[in-house]
Amino acid sequence: MKTNDYIKFLTQQFVNYMAVPKSERKQQRENKKQIKEPFVSNWFGIIPFAFMMLLKRK
């Protein structure tokens, strides 16, 4: 990607970001935080989940 293309892309993203009202941006951040996966699943996959299920079963 050329430098001019990258600057153009960043400018477009910034303009789109600023076009959205502040309250809507805040709401989007809150929604993103609510649907966020747990830390253990995010970093280590399904193995910790399977281990917890095994321990709960016993």
N, CA, C and O atoms as CSV, one atom per row, in Angstrom:
chain,resi,resn,atom,element,x,y,z
A,1,MET,N,N,0.843,-1.171,0.000
A,1,MET,CA,C,0.000,0.000,0.000
A,1,MET,C,C,0.893,1.240,0.000
A,1,MET,O,O,1.841,1.346,0.779
A,2,LYS,N,N,0.580,2.134,-0.855
A,2,LYS,CA,C,1.354,3.371,-0.926
A,2,LYS,C,C,1.004,4.281,0.248
A,2,LYS,O,O,-0.051,4.139,0.866
A,3,THR,N,N,1.875,5.187,0.535
A,3,THR,CA,C,1.692,6.104,1.650
A,3,THR,C,C,0.442,6.962,1.464
A,3,THR,O,O,-0.314,7.183,2.410
A,4,ASN,N,N,0.230,7.441,0.245
A,4,ASN,CA,C,-0.948,8.273,-0.020
A,4,ASN,C,C,-2.240,7.490,0.205
A,4,ASN,O,O,-3.209,8.026,0.743
A,5,ASP,N,N,-2.251,6.223,-0.206
A,5,ASP,CA,C,-3.424,5.383,0.015
A,5,ASP,C,C,-3.682,5.194,1.506
A,5,ASP,O,O,-4.829,5.222,1.954
A,6,TYR,N,N,-2.633,5.006,2.253
A,6,TYR,CA,C,-2.769,4.803,3.694
A,6,TYR,C,C,-3.295,6.066,4.382
A,6,TYR,O,O,-4.162,5.989,5.253
A,7,ILE,N,N,-2.772,7.208,3.993
A,7,ILE,CA,C,-3.241,8.482,4.549
A,7,ILE,C,C,-4.709,8.703,4.189
A,7,ILE,O,O,-5.493,9.167,5.016
A,8,LYS,N,N,-5.067,8.376,2.974
A,8,LYS,CA,C,-6.460,8.519,2.537
A,8,LYS,C,C,-7.367,7.616,3.364
A,8,LYS,O,O,-8.438,8.039,3.798
A,9,PHE,N,N,-6.943,6.382,3.582
A,9,PHE,CA,C,-7.723,5.443,4.393
A,9,PHE,C,C,-7.891,5.958,5.822
A,9,PHE,O,O,-8.998,5.943,6.359
A,10,LEU,N,N,-6.804,6.412,6.437
A,10,LEU,CA,C,-6.885,6.935,7.801
A,10,LEU,C,C,-7.808,8.149,7.884
A,10,LEU,O,O,-8.569,8.294,8.840
A,11,THR,N,N,-7.735,9.006,6.889
A,11,THR,CA,C,-8.589,10.190,6.863
A,11,THR,C,C,-10.057,9.799,6.760
A,11,THR,O,O,-10.904,10.370,7.447
A,12,GLN,N,N,-10.357,8.834,5.913
A,12,GLN,CA,C,-11.737,8.370,5.771
A,12,GLN,C,C,-12.246,7.765,7.078
A,12,GLN,O,O,-13.377,8.029,7.487
A,13,GLN,N,N,-11.424,6.966,7.724
A,13,GLN,CA,C,-11.827,6.354,8.988
A,13,GLN,C,C,-12.077,7.422,10.044
A,13,GLN,O,O,-13.050,7.338,10.794
A,14,PHE,N,N,-11.220,8.408,10.108
A,14,PHE,CA,C,-11.367,9.486,11.083
A,14,PHE,C,C,-12.635,10.296,10.826
A,14,PHE,O,O,-13.358,10.634,11.764
A,15,VAL,N,N,-12.904,10.607,9.563
A,15,VAL,CA,C,-14.095,11.371,9.217
A,15,VAL,C,C,-15.355,10.571,9.563
A,15,VAL,O,O,-16.321,11.127,10.087
A,16,ASN,N,N,-15.343,9.280,9.273
A,16,ASN,CA,C,-16.486,8.432,9.622
A,16,ASN,C,C,-16.684,8.389,11.127
A,16,ASN,O,O,-17.816,8.437,11.609
A,17,TYR,N,N,-15.599,8.298,11.865
A,17,TYR,CA,C,-15.659,8.260,13.327
A,17,TYR,C,C,-16.245,9.560,13.875
A,17,TYR,O,O,-17.094,9.535,14.766
A,18,MET,N,N,-15.799,10.679,13.349
A,18,MET,CA,C,-16.267,11.971,13.835
A,18,MET,C,C,-17.705,12.269,13.392
A,18,MET,O,O,-18.385,13.080,14.021
A,19,ALA,N,N,-18.170,11.630,12.330
A,19,ALA,CA,C,-19.538,11.862,11.849
A,19,ALA,C,C,-20.574,11.223,12.770
A,19,ALA,O,O,-21.725,11.658,12.808
A,20,VAL,N,N,-20.170,10.194,13.511
A,20,VAL,CA,C,-21.094,9.517,14.427
A,20,VAL,C,C,-21.192,10.355,15.702
A,20,VAL,O,O,-20.170,10.791,16.232
A,21,PRO,N,N,-22.407,10.583,16.199
A,21,PRO,CA,C,-22.557,11.358,17.434
A,21,PRO,C,C,-21.858,10.697,18.620
A,21,PRO,O,O,-21.729,9.475,18.681
A,22,LYS,N,N,-21.415,11.524,19.551
A,22,LYS,CA,C,-20.650,11.045,20.696
A,22,LYS,C,C,-21.446,10.033,21.515
A,22,LYS,O,O,-20.885,9.041,21.981
A,23,SER,N,N,-22.732,10.268,21.695
A,23,SER,CA,C,-23.553,9.345,22.486
A,23,SER,C,C,-23.642,7.969,21.826
A,23,SER,O,O,-23.660,6.945,22.510
A,24,GLU,N,N,-23.696,7.952,20.495
A,24,GLU,CA,C,-23.763,6.673,19.776
A,24,GLU,C,C,-22.427,5.925,19.870
A,24,GLU,O,O,-22.411,4.702,20.007
A,25,ARG,N,N,-21.322,6.649,19.798
A,25,ARG,CA,C,-20.009,6.009,19.948
A,25,ARG,C,C,-19.888,5.383,21.325
A,25,ARG,O,O,-19.378,4.272,21.467
A,26,LYS,N,N,-20.359,6.101,22.344
A,26,LYS,CA,C,-20.303,5.586,23.706
A,26,LYS,C,C,-21.156,4.324,23.836
A,26,LYS,O,O,-20.750,3.363,24.490
A,27,GLN,N,N,-22.334,4.326,23.216
A,27,GLN,CA,C,-23.218,3.160,23.257
A,27,GLN,C,C,-22.566,1.967,22.550
A,27,GLN,O,O,-22.675,0.836,23.024
A,28,GLN,N,N,-21.899,2.205,21.436
A,28,GLN,CA,C,-21.223,1.131,20.711
A,28,GLN,C,C,-20.115,0.518,21.561
A,28,GLN,O,O,-19.934,-0.700,21.562
A,29,ARG,N,N,-19.363,1.368,22.295
A,29,ARG,CA,C,-18.305,0.855,23.174
A,29,ARG,C,C,-18.881,-0.010,24.273
A,29,ARG,O,O,-18.328,-1.063,24.591
A,30,GLU,N,N,-20.000,0.426,24.865
A,30,GLU,CA,C,-20.644,-0.337,25.937
A,30,GLU,C,C,-21.130,-1.686,25.414
A,30,GLU,O,O,-20.967,-2.704,26.087
A,31,ASN,N,N,-21.724,-1.702,24.225
A,31,ASN,CA,C,-22.188,-2.957,23.632
A,31,ASN,C,C,-21.019,-3.899,23.369
A,31,ASN,O,O,-21.130,-5.106,23.582
A,32,LYS,N,N,-19.910,-3.354,22.911
A,32,LYS,CA,C,-18.734,-4.163,22.620
A,32,LYS,C,C,-18.174,-4.789,23.901
A,32,LYS,O,O,-17.740,-5.941,23.897
A,33,LYS,N,N,-18.186,-4.020,24.999
A,33,LYS,CA,C,-17.705,-4.538,26.273
A,33,LYS,C,C,-18.599,-5.655,26.793
A,33,LYS,O,O,-18.105,-6.603,27.403
A,34,GLN,N,N,-19.897,-5.563,26.564
A,34,GLN,CA,C,-20.838,-6.557,27.063
A,34,GLN,C,C,-20.699,-7.887,26.342
A,34,GLN,O,O,-20.870,-8.937,26.961
A,35,ILE,N,N,-20.396,-7.871,25.053
A,35,ILE,CA,C,-20.307,-9.122,24.308
A,35,ILE,C,C,-18.883,-9.687,24.267
A,35,ILE,O,O,-18.623,-10.684,23.593
A,36,LYS,N,N,-17.981,-9.054,24.980
A,36,LYS,CA,C,-16.588,-9.481,25.003
A,36,LYS,C,C,-16.456,-10.858,25.650
A,36,LYS,O,O,-17.083,-11.135,26.673
A,37,GLU,N,N,-15.641,-11.713,25.049
A,37,GLU,CA,C,-15.419,-13.050,25.588
A,37,GLU,C,C,-14.582,-12.981,26.864
A,37,GLU,O,O,-13.817,-12.036,27.054
A,38,PRO,N,N,-14.723,-13.977,27.735
A,38,PRO,CA,C,-13.893,-14.011,28.935
A,38,PRO,C,C,-12.403,-14.081,28.583
A,38,PRO,O,O,-12.022,-14.592,27.530
A,39,PHE,N,N,-11.582,-13.562,29.479
A,39,PHE,CA,C,-10.138,-13.504,29.248
A,39,PHE,C,C,-9.545,-14.881,28.961
A,39,PHE,O,O,-8.734,-15.034,28.048
A,40,VAL,N,N,-9.953,-15.881,29.741
A,40,VAL,CA,C,-9.375,-17.225,29.595
A,40,VAL,C,C,-9.688,-17.794,28.221
A,40,VAL,O,O,-8.807,-18.362,27.575
A,41,SER,N,N,-10.917,-17.653,27.765
A,41,SER,CA,C,-11.290,-18.173,26.448
A,41,SER,C,C,-10.586,-17.411,25.334
A,41,SER,O,O,-10.185,-17.989,24.324
A,42,ASN,N,N,-10.444,-16.131,25.532
A,42,ASN,CA,C,-9.822,-15.303,24.503
A,42,ASN,C,C,-8.358,-15.681,24.297
A,42,ASN,O,O,-7.889,-15.716,23.159
A,43,TRP,N,N,-7.640,-15.960,25.356
A,43,TRP,CA,C,-6.212,-16.228,25.249
A,43,TRP,C,C,-5.863,-17.701,25.077
A,43,TRP,O,O,-4.848,-18.021,24.457
A,44,PHE,N,N,-6.675,-18.596,25.607
A,44,PHE,CA,C,-6.287,-20.004,25.599
A,44,PHE,C,C,-7.263,-20.918,24.877
A,44,PHE,O,O,-7.031,-22.126,24.834
A,45,GLY,N,N,-8.324,-20.408,24.320
A,45,GLY,CA,C,-9.251,-21.208,23.537
A,45,GLY,C,C,-10.210,-22.005,24.385
A,45,GLY,O,O,-10.617,-21.574,25.463
A,46,ILE,N,N,-10.567,-23.176,23.886
A,46,ILE,CA,C,-11.598,-23.972,24.520
A,46,ILE,C,C,-11.046,-24.924,25.582
A,46,ILE,O,O,-11.823,-25.523,26.325
A,47,ILE,N,N,-9.758,-25.072,25.668
A,47,ILE,CA,C,-9.162,-26.022,26.616
A,47,ILE,C,C,-9.525,-25.687,28.064
A,47,ILE,O,O,-9.927,-26.600,28.786
A,48,PRO,N,N,-9.412,-24.437,28.542
A,48,PRO,CA,C,-9.826,-24.137,29.912
A,48,PRO,C,C,-11.312,-24.411,30.156
A,48,PRO,O,O,-11.697,-24.858,31.237
A,49,PHE,N,N,-12.140,-24.141,29.149
A,49,PHE,CA,C,-13.565,-24.406,29.275
A,49,PHE,C,C,-13.820,-25.897,29.448
A,49,PHE,O,O,-14.616,-26.298,30.298
A,50,ALA,N,N,-13.155,-26.710,28.656
A,50,ALA,CA,C,-13.316,-28.163,28.765
A,50,ALA,C,C,-12.818,-28.652,30.129
A,50,ALA,O,O,-13.425,-29.541,30.727
A,51,PHE,N,N,-11.739,-28.088,30.612
A,51,PHE,CA,C,-11.198,-28.473,31.918
A,51,PHE,C,C,-12.176,-28.107,33.040
A,51,PHE,O,O,-12.381,-28.896,33.963
A,52,MET,N,N,-12.777,-26.920,32.966
A,52,MET,CA,C,-13.759,-26.513,33.975
A,52,MET,C,C,-14.986,-27.423,33.939
A,52,MET,O,O,-15.530,-27.777,34.985
A,53,MET,N,N,-15.418,-27.799,32.740
A,53,MET,CA,C,-16.562,-28.708,32.614
A,53,MET,C,C,-16.236,-30.051,33.239
A,53,MET,O,O,-17.084,-30.657,33.895
A,54,LEU,N,N,-15.019,-30.518,33.042
A,54,LEU,CA,C,-14.605,-31.808,33.614
A,54,LEU,C,C,-14.594,-31.733,35.138
A,54,LEU,O,O,-15.035,-32.668,35.807
A,55,LEU,N,N,-14.095,-30.629,35.691
A,55,LEU,CA,C,-14.062,-30.486,37.138
A,55,LEU,C,C,-15.465,-30.350,37.736
A,55,LEU,O,O,-15.726,-30.887,38.813
A,56,LYS,N,N,-16.346,-29.662,37.074
A,56,LYS,CA,C,-17.715,-29.490,37.568
A,56,LYS,C,C,-18.471,-30.812,37.552
A,56,LYS,O,O,-19.333,-31.047,38.399
A,57,ARG,N,N,-18.158,-31.661,36.607
A,57,ARG,CA,C,-18.847,-32.947,36.474
A,57,ARG,C,C,-18.503,-33.878,37.630
A,57,ARG,O,O,-19.341,-34.670,38.059
A,58,LYS,N,N,-17.290,-33.788,38.132
A,58,LYS,CA,C,-16.858,-34.696,39.188
A,58,LYS,C,C,-17.291,-34.248,40.542
A,58,LYS,O,O,-17.000,-34.914,41.536
